[in-house]
Amino acid sequence: MHELMRYIERARIVPRIPEEPASGLAMVVVVPCRQEPDLIVLLEHLQSMKRPDAPVEVILVLNHERGAGDETVQKHRRDARLVRAWDQEHGCATFRAHVIEAFNLPPKHAGVGLARKLGMDEAVARFARGGRPDGIIASLDADCRADDDYLVALLSAFRSQEMHAAVLPYAHDLGQTVDERHRRAMIFYELFLRYIELGWHWAMLPYAFTSIGSCFAVRADAYARHHGMNRRKAGEDFYFLHKLARERPLIRLSSPWVYPSPRMSSRTPFGTGKAVRDWYLGGGHEWFVAPPATFDELRELGRHACELFEVPLPTWLGSRSPTLSDFLLRAGIEEAVGEMRRHAANPETFRRRFFVWFDGLKAWRYVQQAASHSPVDEAVAELAARLGWRARWSDAASLLHMMRGCMVSLASPRGRACRVRGSRNMSAGSRT
């Protein structure tokens, strides 16, 4: 409880939901909402799921910036009334729906990051009121759907494993695409996400997971310990999850599956909606990525990082590729290595410190600076072959179907093999 109370005090959290949390509240699902068309459908979807043996709450954060148009303001006011009426009629002791009216937010900060933060901060306050520092905060989006055992499986996973946070398997719902080009854009984009994650695995980096805002969960005390969610207008999930991964690796669950929407959007400066929209409107026929050799260079970095504990930096850099060496020097490795050596007792602790410095953001920037000239489907297949995954695929869609199944079987960062459930793999594939 100490971590929760300290965070509440430091973040100056003032609870926005007046009702007391249910006794034994175990999980809060936080959903940022802006101009969402189907909030009641989402609540009905969640309520119809298999019910766990402990109370669950859903917090919908209706948000808009100061000066938002009348249409947005009026819709959010109507949505707030609808959700509260729905909860009065359908809510019960084990399932409640709440609304946060995050209206008139400062334009400088208004966005999905701040909305997610407000909801997750509220969840912390409710767990503190209920004396549950181990409560689970699940992050979802309003246009997502999930497996029928989403609530049950998440609670079970956190009870059965000592973990502070987890990422969930995902499959974009290709059935919602508007036409064949949109479907192709979404297939390419999901292959791109899986390519990056597969590259992190091949490179043996300690943050081999995909950051998707609707596909993670965290314990309340871990959330508080790491100072909560950030206010970024996009990429908030990336920065938050990589911050958690510095404490210890996140667990990759094999279930439940989440099915994010493939909708195109320009709400955020980057992310799924914008990337898919840009490709859709761009007129291209391939989605190009950095070649697999980029991850070979990072693999060498991962294999030899601990040697830098004793080997002189110029000698060690001389064994890396010129491109990687130049990047590391520009990133400030000379000063960083001295600091790492002063605080590391042995090569293994040095390696851990090294990958706190060479974090997911630096790895991502290194991949981004490489010339993108490899078609994503060919790059995925080549990288998968490096890991020994051999399968026939006729087109990008069949390759994606294969990758969805294969990647669930990847070992978690802590070395525990994820269980592969054929029904879940079929569930993911059936949504194509």
Buried (B, 14 or more C-beta within 10 A) or exposed (E): EEBBEEBBEEBEBEBBBEEEBBEBBBBBBBBBBBBBEEBBEBBEBBBEBEBBEBBBBBBBBBBBBEEBEEEBBEBBEEBBEBBBEBBEEBBEEBBBBBBBBBBBBEEEBBBBBBBBBBBBBBBBBBBBBBEBBEBBBBBBBBBBBBBEBBBBBBBBBBEEEEBBBBBBBBBBBBEBBEEEBBBBBBBBBBBBBBBBBBBBBBBBBBBBBBBBBBBBBBBBBBBBBBEBBBBBBBBBBBBBBBBBBBEBBBBBBBBBBBBBBBBBBEEBEEBBBBBBBBBBEEEEEBBBBBBBEBBBBBBBBBEBBBBBBEBEBEEBBEEBBEBBBEBBEEBEBEEBBEEBBEEBEEBEBBBBBBBBBBBBEBBBEBBEBBEBEBBBBBBBBBBBEBEEBEBEBEEBBBBBBBBBBBBBEBEBBEEEEBEBBEEBBEBBBEBB
